[in-house]
């Protein structure tokens, strides 16, 4: 069936959005971003360092892309069920 795979992929994305375990180093001048991460994502660890705020969090694709410039680690997909499994 033409378009079936695309339909399944779209349903999978809507039902099981991708989330990533990432680390950020935010400059102190970007403290507002830290507040957003605390409110909208799952913050796992926070450390106040000399060069900024180190944050480890589980974020969705939107926040991953939005704050990509502050990433200190590559993304690691969390174990979220998929329709393909």
N, C-alpha and C positions, 0 to 999 in steps of 0.2 A: 504494500500500500504506500502510495506516494504521500509524504508528509507525516506518516505515522511516527517515525523516529523523532521528528522535530516536535510533534505533539507530546510524546512521552518525555522528551528532554525538558520542555516547558513546564509540564506538570511536575516533574521531579524538582525543578528549580523552585517552583512556587511552594511545594509541600515541604521540601527539605533544602532550604537555602544553605549554601556553602558557608562555613565559618572557618576561621583560621586562628591558630595560636601564634601570636607575633609579639615582638618586642620593639618598643619605640624608645628613642631618647629625645625628649622634648626640651627645647630651651626654656628657661624660666619665663621668657617673654611670651611663650605659647601656653601659659597656664590655663587659658580658656579651653584649649583642646583637651587637656587633662580632665577638666570638669565634664566635658561632653563624653569622653570615654567612660568616665565613672557612671554617668547617667544612662548611657545608651548601649554599653557593652559590658562584658564580664571582665573586670580587672582582677587579675590573679596576684599581681605583685607590684609594689611601688617602692622605689628607692630614690631618695633625694641625694644626688651626687653633685660634685663640684661643677660639672659641665652641663647639668640639667636634670630633668626628672626622668628616671628610667621606669618604664611602664611595660609590664607583660600582661597581655589581654587576649581574650577570644573575641574576635570581631567578624562581622559579616563582610561581604564583598564591598559594599558601599564604603564603610569606614576604612577598610584596607586600602582601597584606591584613593580615598580622600586624603589620608595622612601618610601616603607611601613615602614621601620625602623624609620622614622621621624614622623609618624602619631601621632597625639595627640587626635584624635577622631575617632570613627568608621565611616565607609563609609555610606553615605546616598545617595541613588540613586536619581538622578534628574528625573524630569518628562519628559521623552522622549517617543514619541509614539512607539508602538510596533505593529507588524503584528497580534498579538494575540487579540488585542482590537478591 
